């Protein structure tokens, strides 16, 4: 798993994105996860390294899967073909079922003999 500061910034940006998508104010989320608003602001800016406990707490409140915020932070060491297959599976599994259905329909349009 990547541990550089850019990973923290990506995770923080995703947390902010999901919070804003749900119309939750920073102060509200901070209260729900028992931190100060300024600490949550630092999380969203990526200037603080998050523990797994914080990630899980935030995801619980936002009703999202931790993979939604860690989606490109996790790295798997496999050969290139398997890695590509795993990456596609990982990305699709992190989507809601309605989006998965759309992707399946697109694949069926692109590949008519696809079963």
C-alpha positions as CSV (number, residue, x, y, z in Angstrom):
1,X,0.0,0.0,0.0
2,X,1.2,3.5,-0.8
3,X,2.1,5.7,2.2
4,X,3.2,8.9,0.5
5,X,1.6,12.2,1.1
6,X,-0.1,12.2,-2.3
7,X,-2.1,9.2,-1.2
8,X,-3.3,11.1,1.9
9,X,-4.4,14.0,-0.4
10,X,-6.3,11.6,-2.7
11,X,-8.1,10.0,0.2
12,X,-8.9,13.4,1.7
13,X,-10.2,14.7,-1.6
14,X,-12.5,11.7,-1.9
15,X,-13.8,12.1,1.6
16,X,-14.6,15.7,0.8
17,X,-16.3,14.7,-2.5
18,X,-18.5,12.1,-0.8
19,X,-19.3,14.5,2.1
20,X,-20.3,17.3,-0.2
21,X,-22.3,14.9,-2.5
22,X,-24.4,14.1,0.5
23,X,-24.9,17.7,1.6
24,X,-23.1,17.1,4.9
25,X,-21.4,20.0,6.4
26,X,-17.8,19.6,7.6
27,X,-18.8,20.4,11.2
28,X,-21.5,17.7,11.1
29,X,-19.2,15.0,9.9
30,X,-16.6,16.1,12.4
31,X,-19.1,15.7,15.3
32,X,-20.3,12.3,14.0
33,X,-16.7,10.9,14.0
34,X,-15.8,12.7,17.2
35,X,-13.0,15.0,15.9
36,X,-12.7,18.8,15.7
37,X,-13.8,20.5,12.4
38,X,-10.2,21.7,12.0
39,X,-8.9,18.1,12.2
40,X,-11.5,17.0,9.6
41,X,-10.3,19.9,7.4
42,X,-6.7,18.6,7.7
43,X,-8.0,15.2,6.8
44,X,-9.7,16.5,3.7
45,X,-6.6,18.5,2.7
46,X,-4.5,15.4,3.1
47,X,-2.1,16.9,5.6
48,X,-2.8,14.2,8.2
49,X,-2.2,10.5,7.9
50,X,-5.4,8.7,8.6
51,X,-5.7,5.5,10.6
52,X,-7.9,2.7,9.5
53,X,-10.2,3.5,12.4
54,X,-10.8,7.0,11.1
55,X,-11.3,5.8,7.5
56,X,-13.9,3.2,8.7
57,X,-15.7,5.8,10.9
58,X,-15.9,8.3,8.1
59,X,-17.1,5.7,5.6
60,X,-19.7,4.5,8.1
61,X,-21.1,8.0,8.5
62,X,-21.1,8.6,4.8
63,X,-22.5,5.2,4.1
64,X,-19.8,4.3,1.6
65,X,-17.3,1.4,1.3
66,X,-13.7,2.1,2.4
67,X,-12.7,1.0,-1.1
68,X,-14.5,4.2,-2.4
69,X,-11.8,6.3,-0.7
70,X,-8.9,3.9,-1.1
71,X,-9.7,2.8,-4.7
72,X,-6.3,3.6,-6.3
73,X,-4.2,3.5,-3.1
74,X,-4.2,-0.2,-2.8
75,X,-1.6,-1.9,-4.9
76,X,-1.5,-5.6,-5.8
77,X,1.6,-7.4,-6.9
78,X,0.6,-9.8,-9.7
79,X,1.6,-10.3,-13.3
80,X,0.3,-7.7,-15.8
81,X,-2.7,-9.7,-17.1
82,X,-4.0,-10.7,-13.7
83,X,-3.3,-7.2,-12.4
84,X,-5.5,-5.7,-15.2
85,X,-8.3,-8.2,-14.6
86,X,-8.1,-7.6,-10.8
87,X,-8.2,-3.9,-11.3
88,X,-11.3,-4.1,-13.5
89,X,-13.0,-6.4,-11.0
90,X,-12.0,-4.1,-8.1
91,X,-13.3,-1.0,-9.8
92,X,-16.6,-2.6,-10.9
93,X,-17.2,-4.1,-7.5
94,X,-16.9,-0.7,-5.9
95,X,-19.7,0.7,-8.0
96,X,-23.4,0.6,-7.0
97,X,-25.3,-2.2,-8.7
98,X,-27.1,0.2,-11.0
99,X,-23.8,1.4,-12.4
100,X,-22.6,-2.2,-12.7
101,X,-25.7,-2.9,-14.8
102,X,-24.9,0.0,-17.1
103,X,-21.4,-1.3,-17.6
104,X,-22.7,-4.7,-18.4
105,X,-25.1,-3.2,-21.0
106,X,-22.3,-1.3,-22.6
107,X,-20.2,-4.4,-22.9
108,X,-23.1,-6.3,-24.5
109,X,-23.5,-3.5,-27.0
110,X,-19.7,-3.5,-27.8
111,X,-19.5,-7.3,-27.9
112,X,-22.8,-8.7,-29.2
113,X,-21.6,-12.3,-28.7
114,X,-20.7,-11.5,-25.0
115,X,-22.7,-13.8,-22.6
